[in-house]
Amino acid sequence: MNSLVRRTHQLHQLWRTYCSAPASAASRTAGRPSYEEFIGQHQQQAQRSIVVQVSSEKSYAELYNYCSRFGSILGAHHYCVRQDEALHYVLLEYATAGEAAAAIDAGVTNGDLSGVPVRSPFLWFRAAAAAGARRGPKLASQPAPTALLSIDGNRPAEQEHLLIVLRGARDIEEQVQLLHQHSRLNELGVRLRFLAALQVQQAISGMFPAAQALPFGSSVNGFGKMGCDLDLILRFDNDTGGGGGGHQEPSRLVYHTKENLSNGRSQTQRHMECFGDMLHLFLPGVCHVRRILQARVPIIKYHHEHLDLEIDLSMSNLTGYYMSELLYMFGELDVRVRPLTFSIRRWAQACGLTNPSPGRWISNFSLTCLVMFFLQQLRQPILPTISALAKAAEPSDMRITEDGINCSFGRDLERLGFRSRNQSSLSELLLQFFEFYSQFDFHNRAISLNEGRALAKPDHSAMYIVNPLEQLLNVSKNVSLEECERLRIEVRNAAWVLESEVESASLSPEAGEGHGSHNERLEMSWGLLNLFKQPEKAVIRPNMFFKPRMVEVSDLFEQKEASSSSSATVPTASLSPSSAEPPITYKSASVRQQVQSIKAATRSELKQLRGSANGSSAAPGNSPKNRRSSR
């Protein structure tokens, strides 16, 4: 009991540290937490939470009454994982981490399975008849269950429902806002991702008590959509590159440490291989573990079947963690940043410019960088440059990764003093984005978020976006020349479509006021929906940009080899014009006609050349042989 009281006191101190922002910070961000506060709050929520599999959402009342004996339940969320059949889960949040730990400790192992029992926040609620003789302490009066905060809360919005919502908007501005509201990662999705991180962290806490599994990427930077993957970085020493380690006197007692004799990358690969085995063999819900250890950043990919979530785990990607913080700050600086980015990502997905699998096409991160750069270079910028953030950094903002990469930038937006005077609407910014990149010189210029301006391209990559934190790297190095050309053409087409939509809206400003016109708008596609129309061919072939060959080069070489081999075996005297070459098969009649016309023109040119050559050679001798050849 005393330990529980001490634990509760420590949690209150943590809550005061992480959740009580100073008045200046609250005023500058309208009550929104900083990135570190956001991470800290959700880590504490995960420590206070458990996930219980139930037969359906109707089991919630019984589950609530049973779990209330371990502590006070603040809230509950229901969600489903759809496999062959729908599996139902309820996330319960307790008032303290000690109460959640008591609920987990009360769990028993499943005797019907032969697996190794593991303590985990993922449980299942069996029927009362099978509970056996073991029963926990019963409360004198059972509290009435609070209502579920969400039912099937992790289900993305259906396309038909989203279509109806966007058609019912008043204008394009509201369409952009509604798209963001209905497709962004919701609070339950964030909670589940932090629970997945906590599971990994608790699995190794015995040997590494200071270890942390930190989410980064779209799950935490505010730009994630429903169903997005989770990126995790595992740190053993609770050190994320900050210079501060406390001002206490260093202890004279030092842990013995096993020295690494191999280089850092090789050692990281061996560690990750070991952790991949642990994840695969012991952690409940983890399946389909793949080790991708030869990549520039070695990762372990796996699927969590209780969360229906794809997870990428790394151990050496602190720059990705701080890049997430940078994007989080950009999203907090102006309320238009995230809705605009969501609309542009959705447009790129509809055009086939982005793809879930890696390849030669532009990634969502590169596309987000394009949006941030556009907002930096406006006549009245909406976002500051990263170099301005770096100049505003104080000693407490110093972050140096173990690879020596400087990730220091000002994290106090009030001290930065950046205020945007840009009053453009979201529809105006969206049109300006398309117009800007339809004229951008990707062939010669590179994009730099650090400087907020275009630079000379340092190499011959089709698209060059300077990595904001590792400035020697190109974020879009994978993008091919064809995909870059596709981007330029698609933004030009989008600018035309959106400009016509804006013009039609300005010509009939009261289009949505009458009842009849409102019904018509619900039946037709307008505004953003015309940008999101699926093309007839989602993947544009190379011959849409480059002139196709009339004859394949390989066919010509095969014909040449065949003719040369036949001439080597058949005597010259037996060759006839009809058997000299096999007939050529053409791809179409138009190609055949073009080839024949080229041949005819070539023959006439050769005749003229031969005639001029023979005429010049026949002038001095005027021999009968020359006269015959000239005829």
C-alpha positions as CSV (number, residue, x, y, z in Angstrom):
1,M,0.0,0.0,0.0
2,N,2.8,2.4,0.9
3,S,4.5,1.6,-2.5
4,L,1.2,2.4,-4.2
5,V,1.0,5.7,-2.4
6,R,4.5,6.6,-3.4
7,R,3.8,5.6,-7.0
8,T,0.8,7.8,-7.0
9,H,2.7,10.7,-5.6
10,Q,5.4,10.3,-8.3
11,L,2.7,10.2,-11.0
12,H,1.3,13.5,-9.6
13,Q,4.7,15.0,-9.9
14,L,5.1,13.8,-13.5
15,W,1.7,15.1,-14.3
16,R,2.7,18.5,-12.9
17,T,5.9,18.4,-14.9
18,Y,4.4,17.3,-18.2
19,C,0.9,18.6,-18.2
20,S,1.1,21.9,-16.4
21,A,2.4,24.3,-19.1
22,P,3.4,27.8,-18.1
23,A,1.0,30.6,-18.9
24,S,3.2,32.0,-21.7
25,A,3.3,28.6,-23.5
26,A,-0.5,28.2,-23.0
27,S,-1.1,31.6,-24.5
28,R,1.2,31.2,-27.4
29,T,-0.3,27.8,-28.5
30,A,-3.9,28.4,-27.4
31,G,-3.6,25.6,-24.8
32,R,-2.0,23.1,-27.1
33,P,1.0,21.1,-25.6
34,S,4.5,21.1,-26.9
35,Y,5.9,18.0,-28.6
36,E,7.6,16.7,-25.5
37,E,4.5,17.4,-23.4
38,F,2.4,15.6,-26.0
39,I,4.7,12.5,-25.9
40,G,4.8,12.6,-22.1
41,Q,1.0,12.8,-21.7
42,H,0.3,9.9,-24.0
43,Q,3.1,7.8,-22.4
44,Q,1.3,8.3,-19.1
45,Q,-2.0,7.5,-20.6
46,A,-0.6,4.2,-21.9
47,Q,0.7,3.3,-18.5
48,R,-2.8,3.9,-17.0
49,S,-4.5,1.8,-19.7
50,I,-5.2,-1.9,-20.6
51,V,-6.8,-3.4,-23.7
52,V,-9.2,-6.3,-23.1
53,Q,-10.7,-8.5,-25.8
54,V,-14.4,-9.1,-25.4
55,S,-17.1,-10.9,-27.3
56,S,-18.8,-7.7,-28.4
57,E,-19.4,-4.1,-27.2
58,K,-22.4,-5.5,-25.2
59,S,-19.9,-7.0,-22.8
60,Y,-18.7,-3.6,-21.7
61,A,-21.0,-3.2,-18.7
62,E,-19.9,-6.6,-17.3
63,L,-16.3,-5.8,-18.0
64,Y,-16.6,-2.4,-16.4
65,N,-18.1,-3.8,-13.2
66,Y,-15.4,-6.4,-13.0
67,C,-12.5,-4.1,-13.6
68,S,-13.7,-1.4,-11.3
69,R,-12.6,-3.4,-8.4
70,F,-9.0,-2.6,-9.3
71,G,-9.5,1.2,-9.4
72,S,-11.4,4.1,-10.8
73,I,-12.0,3.9,-14.6
74,L,-11.8,7.3,-16.3
75,G,-12.9,6.3,-19.7
76,A,-13.4,3.4,-22.2
77,H,-13.1,3.1,-26.0
78,H,-14.4,0.2,-28.1
79,Y,-12.7,-0.8,-31.4
80,C,-12.8,-3.8,-33.8
81,V,-10.1,-5.7,-35.7
82,R,-11.6,-7.3,-38.8
83,Q,-10.1,-10.5,-39.9
84,D,-12.2,-13.5,-40.9
85,E,-14.6,-12.2,-38.3
86,A,-14.8,-9.0,-36.3
87,L,-12.8,-9.2,-33.0
88,H,-13.9,-6.7,-30.4
89,Y,-11.7,-4.9,-27.9
90,V,-12.2,-2.3,-25.1
91,L,-9.5,0.1,-24.0
92,L,-9.9,1.0,-20.3
93,E,-8.1,4.0,-18.8
94,Y,-7.6,4.0,-15.0
95,A,-6.9,7.0,-12.8
96,T,-3.4,5.9,-12.0
97,A,-0.7,3.6,-13.4
98,G,-0.8,1.6,-10.2
99,E,-4.5,0.7,-10.7
100,A,-3.8,-0.5,-14.3
101,A,-0.9,-2.5,-13.0
102,A,-3.1,-4.1,-10.4
103,A,-5.6,-5.2,-13.1
104,I,-2.7,-6.7,-15.1
105,D,-1.3,-8.5,-12.1
106,A,-4.7,-10.0,-11.4
107,G,-4.6,-11.7,-14.8
108,V,-4.0,-15.5,-15.1
109,T,-2.4,-17.5,-17.9
110,N,-4.3,-19.4,-20.5
111,G,-4.0,-23.1,-19.6
112,D,-5.3,-24.1,-23.0
113,L,-2.3,-22.7,-24.8
114,S,1.2,-24.0,-24.7
115,G,2.9,-20.7,-25.2
116,V,5.2,-18.9,-22.7
117,P,3.1,-16.6,-20.3
118,V,4.0,-13.0,-20.7
119,R,2.9,-10.0,-18.6
120,S,1.3,-7.6,-21.0
121,P,-1.4,-4.9,-21.1
122,F,-3.3,-7.0,-23.7
123,L,-5.8,-9.3,-22.0
124,W,-9.1,-11.1,-22.8
125,F,-12.3,-11.3,-20.8
126,R,-13.5,-14.8,-20.4
127,A,-17.0,-15.9,-19.5
128,A,-18.0,-15.9,-15.8
129,A,-18.7,-19.6,-15.7
130,A,-15.1,-20.4,-16.7
131,A,-13.5,-18.1,-14.2
132,G,-13.1,-20.9,-11.7
133,A,-12.7,-20.5,-8.0
134,R,-10.3,-17.5,-8.1
135,R,-12.2,-14.3,-7.5
136,G,-11.0,-10.9,-6.6
137,P,-12.2,-8.7,-3.8
138,K,-15.8,-7.6,-4.4
139,L,-16.8,-4.0,-4.0
140,A,-19.7,-3.2,-1.6
141,S,-21.6,-1.3,-4.4
142,Q,-20.9,-1.6,-8.1
143,P,-20.7,1.8,-9.9
144,A,-22.8,2.4,-12.9
145,P,-20.6,2.1,-16.0
146,T,-19.7,5.2,-17.9
147,A,-20.7,5.3,-21.5
148,L,-18.2,4.2,-24.1
149,L,-16.4,7.2,-25.5
150,S,-16.3,5.5,-29.0
151,I,-17.7,2.4,-30.6
152,D,-15.7,0.9,-33.4
153,G,-13.4,3.9,-32.9
154,N,-10.5,2.8,-35.1
155,R,-12.5,2.4,-38.3
156,P,-11.6,4.8,-41.1
157,A,-14.4,6.8,-42.7
158,E,-16.1,5.0,-45.5
159,Q,-15.5,6.5,-49.0
160,E,-19.2,6.8,-49.6
161,H,-19.7,8.6,-46.3
162,L,-16.8,10.9,-46.9
163,L,-18.2,11.7,-50.4
164,I,-21.5,12.7,-48.9
165,V,-19.9,14.8,-46.3
166,L,-17.7,16.7,-48.8
167,R,-20.7,17.2,-51.2
168,G,-22.7,18.8,-48.3
169,A,-20.0,21.4,-47.6
170,R,-20.7,25.1,-48.2
171,D,-17.5,25.8,-50.2
172,I,-14.1,24.5,-50.9
173,E,-12.7,25.9,-47.7
174,E,-15.1,23.8,-45.7
175,Q,-14.4,20.8,-47.8
176,V,-10.7,21.0,-46.9
177,Q,-11.6,21.3,-43.2
178,L,-14.0,18.3,-43.3
179,L,-11.5,16.1,-45.2
180,H,-9.0,16.8,-42.5
181,Q,-11.5,16.1,-39.6
182,H,-12.7,12.8,-41.1
183,S,-9.4,11.3,-42.2
184,R,-6.9,12.3,-39.5
185,L,-5.7,9.9,-36.9
186,N,-8.1,10.2,-34.0
187,E,-7.3,10.1,-30.2
188,L,-8.0,6.4,-29.9
189,G,-5.6,5.6,-32.8
190,V,-2.9,7.6,-31.0
191,R,-3.6,5.8,-27.7
192,L,-3.3,2.4,-29.3
193,R,0.0,3.3,-30.8
194,F,1.5,4.4,-27.5
195,L,0.2,1.1,-26.0
196,A,2.1,-0.8,-28.7
197,A,5.2,1.2,-27.7
198,L,4.7,0.5,-24.0
199,Q,4.4,-3.3,-24.7
200,V,7.9,-3.3,-26.2
201,Q,9.3,-1.1,-23.5
202,Q,7.9,-3.2,-20.7
203,A,9.2,-6.4,-22.3
204,I,12.8,-5.3,-21.8
205,S,12.4,-3.2,-18.7
206,G,13.9,-5.9,-16.4
207,M,17.3,-5.8,-18.1
208,F,17.0,-2.2,-19.3
209,P,15.0,-0.2,-16.8
210,A,15.8,3.1,-18.4
211,A,14.8,1.9,-21.9
212,Q,12.1,3.8,-23.9
213,A,10.2,2.9,-27.0
214,L,9.4,6.3,-28.5
215,P,6.8,6.7,-31.3
216,F,7.7,9.1,-34.1
217,G,6.6,9.8,-37.6
218,S,3.0,10.4,-38.7
219,S,1.6,8.8,-35.6
220,V,2.7,11.7,-33.4
221,N,3.5,14.7,-35.7
222,G,-0.2,15.5,-36.4
223,F,-0.1,14.5,-40.1
224,G,-1.1,10.9,-39.7
225,K,-4.3,9.5,-41.2
226,M,-6.4,6.6,-39.9
227,G,-4.7,3.3,-40.4
228,C,-1.2,4.8,-40.7
229,D,1.8,2.7,-39.7
230,L,3.7,3.2,-36.4
231,D,7.4,4.1,-36.3
232,L,9.2,3.3,-33.1
233,I,12.8,4.0,-31.9
234,L,14.1,1.9,-29.1
235,R,16.5,3.7,-26.7
236,F,18.2,1.7,-23.9
237,D,19.6,4.6,-21.9
238,N,16.7,7.1,-22.0
239,D,19.1,9.5,-23.9
240,T,17.6,11.3,-26.9
241,G,20.6,13.5,-27.6
242,G,19.9,16.2,-25.1
243,G,22.9,17.8,-23.3
244,G,21.3,17.9,-19.9
245,G,21.7,14.9,-17.6
246,G,20.9,16.6,-14.3
247,H,23.1,18.5,-11.9
248,Q,23.5,15.8,-9.3
249,E,26.9,14.6,-8.2
250,P,27.9,11.6,-10.3
251,S,27.8,8.3,-8.3
252,R,31.0,6.5,-7.5
253,L,29.2,3.2,-8.2
254,V,29.5,2.3,-11.8
255,Y,27.8,-0.6,-13.7
256,H,29.9,-3.2,-15.3
257,T,29.3,-3.0,-19.0
258,K,29.9,-5.5,-21.8
259,E,32.2,-3.9,-24.3
260,N,31.2,-3.9,-28.0
261,L,34.2,-5.0,-30.0
262,S,32.6,-4.6,-33.4
263,N,31.6,-1.4,-35.2
264,G,28.4,0.4,-34.2
265,R,26.3,-0.6,-37.3
266,S,27.2,-4.2,-37.0
267,Q,26.4,-4.2,-33.3
268,T,23.1,-2.5,-33.9
269,Q,22.2,-5.2,-36.5
270,R,23.0,-8.0,-34.1
271,H,21.0,-6.3,-31.3
272,M,18.0,-5.9,-33.6
273,E,18.2,-9.5,-34.8
274,C,18.1,-10.6,-31.1
275,F,15.1,-8.3,-30.4
276,G,13.4,-9.6,-33.5
277,D,13.5,-13.1,-32.1
278,M,12.1,-11.8,-28.8
279,L,9.2,-10.0,-30.5
280,H,8.5,-13.1,-32.6
281,L,8.7,-15.7,-29.8
282,F,7.2,-14.0,-26.8
283,L,5.2,-10.8,-27.3
284,P,1.4,-11.4,-27.5
285,G,-0.2,-10.1,-30.7
286,V,3.1,-9.7,-32.6
287,C,3.3,-11.7,-35.9
288,H,4.8,-11.5,-39.3
289,V,8.2,-10.3,-38.0
290,R,10.6,-9.2,-40.9
291,R,14.1,-8.1,-40.3
292,I,15.4,-5.5,-42.7
293,L,18.9,-5.1,-41.3
294,Q,20.9,-4.1,-44.5
295,A,19.0,-0.8,-45.0
296,R,20.6,2.6,-44.3
297,V,18.5,2.6,-41.1
298,P,18.1,-1.1,-40.0
299,I,14.5,-1.8,-39.0
300,I,12.3,-4.7,-37.8
301,K,8.8,-4.7,-39.3
302,Y,6.0,-6.6,-37.7
303,H,2.2,-6.7,-37.5
304,H,0.2,-6.4,-34.2
305,E,-2.9,-8.4,-34.6
306,H,-4.7,-7.0,-31.5
307,L,-4.3,-3.5,-32.9
308,D,-4.4,-4.2,-36.6
309,L,-1.3,-2.2,-36.9
310,E,1.9,-2.3,-39.0
311,I,5.0,-1.3,-36.9
312,D,8.6,-0.4,-37.9
313,L,11.1,-0.6,-35.0
314,S,14.5,0.9,-35.2
315,M,17.3,1.7,-32.8
316,S,19.3,4.4,-34.6
317,N,17.0,6.9,-36.1
318,L,17.0,9.8,-33.7
319,T,16.9,12.2,-36.7
320,G,13.5,10.8,-37.6
321,Y,12.3,11.5,-34.0
322,Y,13.4,15.1,-34.2
323,M,12.0,15.5,-37.7
324,S,8.7,14.5,-36.3
325,E,9.1,17.2,-33.6
326,L,9.8,19.8,-36.4
327,L,6.7,18.8,-38.3
328,Y,4.6,18.9,-35.1
329,M,5.8,22.4,-34.5
330,F,5.0,23.5,-38.1
331,G,1.5,22.0,-37.6
332,E,1.0,23.9,-34.4
333,L,2.2,27.2,-35.8
334,D,-0.8,27.7,-38.1
335,V,-4.1,25.9,-38.2
336,R,-4.1,25.8,-42.0
337,V,-1.0,23.7,-42.3
338,R,-2.4,20.3,-41.6
339,P,-5.7,20.6,-43.5
340,L,-3.8,21.8,-46.5
341,T,-1.3,19.0,-46.3
342,F,-4.1,16.4,-46.0
343,S,-5.9,17.7,-49.1
344,I,-2.7,17.6,-51.2
345,R,-1.8,14.1,-50.0
346,R,-5.3,12.9,-50.9
347,W,-5.0,14.5,-54.3
348,A,-1.6,12.8,-54.9
349,Q,-3.1,9.5,-53.9
350,A,-6.0,9.9,-56.3
351,C,-3.6,10.8,-59.1
352,G,-1.4,7.8,-58.5
353,L,1.6,10.0,-57.6
354,T,2.1,8.3,-54.2
355,N,2.1,4.6,-53.5
356,P,2.0,2.6,-50.2
357,S,5.0,0.5,-51.3
358,P,8.4,2.1,-51.7
359,G,9.7,2.7,-55.2
360,R,10.4,5.4,-57.7
361,W,7.4,7.6,-56.8
362,I,7.3,10.5,-54.4
363,S,6.7,9.6,-50.8
364,N,4.2,11.2,-48.4
365,F,7.2,12.7,-46.4
366,S,8.6,14.3,-49.6
367,L,5.2,15.6,-50.5
368,T,4.9,17.1,-47.0
369,C,8.2,18.8,-47.5
370,L,6.9,20.3,-50.7
371,V,4.0,21.8,-48.8
372,M,6.2,23.2,-46.0
373,F,8.6,24.8,-48.5
374,F,5.6,26.4,-50.4
375,L,4.4,27.9,-47.1
376,Q,7.9,29.2,-46.4
377,Q,8.5,31.0,-49.6
378,L,5.2,32.9,-49.8
379,R,5.4,36.7,-50.0
380,Q,3.9,36.7,-46.5
381,P,5.3,33.4,-45.2
382,I,3.1,31.1,-43.1
383,L,6.0,29.1,-41.7
384,P,9.5,30.1,-40.6
385,T,12.7,28.6,-42.1
386,I,14.5,25.9,-40.2
387,S,17.7,28.1,-40.1
388,A,15.6,30.8,-38.2
389,L,14.5,28.1,-35.7
390,A,18.2,27.0,-35.3
391,K,19.2,30.6,-34.6
392,A,16.6,30.8,-31.9
393,A,17.9,27.7,-30.1
394,E,19.0,28.0,-26.5
395,P,21.3,25.6,-24.5
396,S,18.3,23.7,-23.4
397,D,17.3,23.1,-27.0
398,M,20.7,21.4,-27.9
399,R,20.1,17.9,-29.4
400,I,23.1,16.0,-30.8
401,T,22.5,12.5,-32.0
402,E,25.0,9.7,-31.4
403,D,26.0,10.0,-35.1
404,G,27.0,13.7,-34.5
405,I,24.0,15.2,-36.3
406,N,22.9,18.5,-34.9
407,C,19.2,18.5,-34.4
408,S,19.1,21.7,-32.3
409,F,16.4,24.3,-33.0
410,G,14.3,26.6,-31.0
411,R,11.4,24.8,-29.4
412,D,9.8,27.8,-27.6
413,L,7.6,29.4,-30.3
414,E,7.0,32.5,-28.2
415,R,10.7,33.2,-28.0
416,L,11.0,32.7,-31.8
417,G,8.6,35.6,-32.3
418,F,7.3,34.5,-35.7
419,R,3.9,35.8,-36.6
420,S,2.4,35.3,-40.0
421,R,0.3,38.1,-41.5
422,N,-0.9,35.9,-44.4
423,Q,-4.7,35.9,-44.4
424,S,-5.2,33.6,-47.5
425,S,-7.9,31.0,-47.3
426,L,-7.3,27.3,-47.6
427,S,-8.8,27.2,-51.1
428,E,-6.5,30.1,-52.2
429,L,-3.5,28.4,-50.7
430,L,-4.3,25.1,-52.4
431,L,-4.6,26.8,-55.8
432,Q,-1.3,28.7,-55.2
433,F,0.4,25.4,-54.3
434,F,-0.5,23.9,-57.6
435,E,0.4,27.0,-59.5
436,F,3.8,27.3,-57.7
437,Y,5.0,23.8,-58.5
438,S,3.6,23.8,-62.1
439,Q,6.3,26.5,-62.7
440,F,9.0,25.2,-60.4
441,D,12.3,24.3,-62.2
442,F,12.9,20.8,-60.8
443,H,15.6,20.2,-63.4
444,N,18.0,22.8,-62.1
445,R,16.8,23.8,-58.6
446,A,16.8,22.0,-55.2
447,I,14.3,22.7,-52.4
448,S,15.7,23.7,-49.0
449,L,13.4,24.0,-46.0
450,N,16.5,25.2,-44.0
451,E,16.8,28.4,-46.2
452,G,13.3,28.6,-47.4
453,R,14.4,29.2,-51.0
454,A,15.4,27.2,-54.0
455,L,19.1,26.4,-54.3
456,A,21.3,25.1,-57.2
457,K,20.9,21.4,-57.5
458,P,24.1,19.6,-56.3
459,D,23.6,16.5,-58.4
460,H,21.6,15.1,-61.3
461,S,18.7,13.6,-59.3
462,A,15.3,14.1,-60.9
463,M,14.0,15.9,-57.7
464,Y,16.2,17.2,-54.9
465,I,14.8,18.0,-51.5
466,V,17.5,18.8,-48.9
467,N,17.0,16.7,-45.8
468,P,16.3,19.3,-43.1
469,L,18.4,17.6,-40.4
470,E,21.0,15.6,-42.5
471,Q,21.6,18.3,-45.1
472,L,24.0,16.1,-47.2
473,L,21.1,13.8,-48.0
474,N,18.4,14.1,-50.6
475,V,14.9,13.2,-49.2
476,S,13.6,12.5,-52.7
477,K,16.5,10.6,-54.2
478,N,14.3,7.7,-55.1
479,V,12.0,9.8,-57.4
480,S,12.6,8.9,-61.0
481,L,12.6,11.4,-63.9
482,E,9.3,10.1,-65.2
483,E,7.6,10.5,-61.8
484,C,8.9,14.0,-61.4
485,E,7.5,14.9,-64.9
486,R,4.2,13.3,-63.8
487,L,4.1,15.5,-60.7
488,R,4.7,18.6,-62.8
489,I,1.9,17.7,-65.2
490,E,-0.5,16.7,-62.5
491,V,-0.1,19.9,-60.5
492,R,-0.7,21.9,-63.8
493,N,-3.9,19.9,-64.4
494,A,-5.0,20.4,-60.8
495,A,-4.4,24.1,-61.1
496,W,-6.7,24.3,-64.1
497,V,-9.4,22.2,-62.4
498,L,-9.3,24.1,-59.2
499,E,-9.2,27.5,-60.9
500,S,-12.3,26.7,-62.8
501,E,-14.0,25.5,-59.6
502,V,-13.1,28.7,-57.8
503,E,-14.4,30.8,-60.7
504,S,-17.7,29.0,-60.9
505,A,-18.1,29.4,-57.2
506,S,-17.4,33.1,-57.4
507,L,-19.9,33.5,-60.3
508,S,-22.7,31.9,-58.2
509,P,-22.0,32.8,-54.6
510,E,-25.5,31.9,-53.5
511,A,-25.4,28.5,-55.1
512,G,-25.8,26.7,-51.8
513,E,-28.6,28.9,-50.3
514,G,-31.7,27.5,-52.1
515,H,-33.1,24.1,-51.2
516,G,-33.1,22.9,-54.8
517,S,-29.5,24.0,-55.5
518,H,-28.4,22.3,-52.2
519,N,-29.9,19.0,-53.4
520,E,-28.2,19.3,-56.7
521,R,-24.8,19.8,-55.0
522,L,-25.4,16.6,-53.0
523,E,-25.8,14.7,-56.2
524,M,-22.8,16.1,-58.1
525,S,-19.1,16.3,-57.7
526,W,-17.7,19.7,-57.2
527,G,-14.7,21.4,-55.5
528,L,-12.2,19.0,-54.1
529,L,-14.1,16.0,-55.4
530,N,-13.2,17.0,-59.0
531,L,-9.5,17.0,-57.9
532,F,-9.9,13.5,-56.4
533,K,-11.5,11.9,-59.4
534,Q,-9.8,8.6,-60.2
535,P,-8.0,8.7,-63.6
536,E,-8.9,6.1,-66.2
537,K,-5.4,4.7,-65.8
538,A,-4.0,5.2,-62.3
539,V,-0.5,4.4,-63.4
540,I,0.7,6.5,-66.3
541,R,2.9,4.5,-68.7
542,P,6.3,5.9,-69.9
543,N,5.0,6.2,-73.5
544,M,2.7,8.9,-72.4
545,F,5.7,11.2,-72.0
546,F,8.3,9.7,-74.3
547,K,7.9,8.9,-78.0
548,P,7.6,5.1,-78.4
549,R,10.1,3.2,-80.6
550,M,8.8,2.1,-84.0
551,V,10.9,-1.0,-83.9
552,E,12.5,-2.6,-80.8
553,V,16.3,-2.5,-80.9
554,S,16.5,-6.1,-79.7
555,D,14.5,-7.1,-82.8
556,L,17.0,-5.4,-85.1
557,F,20.0,-7.2,-83.5
558,E,18.2,-10.6,-83.6
559,Q,17.5,-10.0,-87.3
560,K,21.1,-9.0,-88.0
561,E,22.4,-12.1,-86.1
562,A,20.0,-14.4,-88.0
563,S,21.0,-12.9,-91.4
564,S,24.7,-13.2,-90.6
565,S,24.4,-16.8,-89.4
566,S,22.4,-17.7,-92.6
567,S,25.0,-16.0,-94.8
568,A,27.8,-18.0,-93.1
569,T,26.2,-21.4,-93.8
570,V,24.7,-20.7,-97.3
571,P,27.0,-20.1,-100.3
572,T,26.9,-16.6,-101.8
573,A,25.9,-17.9,-105.2
574,S,22.8,-19.6,-103.8
575,L,21.5,-16.5,-102.1
576,S,18.5,-14.8,-103.9
577,P,16.9,-11.4,-103.1
578,S,13.8,-13.2,-101.8
579,S,15.7,-15.3,-99.3
580,A,18.2,-12.7,-98.1
581,E,16.2,-11.4,-95.2
582,P,13.2,-12.9,-93.2
583,P,10.0,-10.8,-93.3
584,I,9.7,-8.1,-90.6
585,T,6.7,-8.1,-88.3
586,Y,5.5,-4.6,-87.5
587,K,3.6,-3.6,-84.4
588,S,0.9,-1.7,-86.4
589,A,0.0,-0.6,-89.9
590,S,1.0,3.0,-89.1
591,V,4.5,1.8,-88.0
592,R,4.8,-0.2,-91.2
593,Q,3.9,2.8,-93.3
594,Q,6.4,5.0,-91.4
595,V,9.2,2.5,-91.8
596,Q,8.5,2.1,-95.6
597,S,8.5,5.8,-96.1
598,I,11.8,6.1,-94.2
599,K,13.2,3.3,-96.4
600,A,12.0,5.0,-99.6
601,A,13.5,8.3,-98.6
602,T,16.8,6.6,-97.6
603,R,16.9,4.8,-101.0
604,S,16.5,8.0,-102.9
605,E,19.2,9.7,-100.9
606,L,21.6,6.8,-101.5
607,K,20.9,7.0,-105.2
608,Q,21.6,10.6,-105.3
609,L,24.9,10.1,-103.4
610,R,25.9,7.3,-105.7
611,G,25.0,9.3,-108.7
612,S,27.1,12.3,-107.6
613,A,30.0,10.0,-106.7
614,N,29.9,8.2,-110.0
615,G,29.6,11.4,-111.9
616,S,32.7,12.9,-110.3
617,S,34.7,9.7,-110.8
618,A,33.5,9.3,-114.5
619,A,34.6,12.8,-115.5
620,P,38.3,12.0,-116.1
621,G,38.1,8.6,-117.6
622,N,34.5,8.4,-119.0
623,S,34.8,4.6,-119.2
624,P,32.0,2.4,-120.4
625,K,31.8,0.7,-117.0
626,N,31.2,4.0,-115.3
627,R,28.5,4.8,-117.9
628,R,26.7,1.5,-117.2
629,S,26.8,2.0,-113.4
630,S,25.5,5.6,-113.7
631,R,22.5,4.3,-115.7
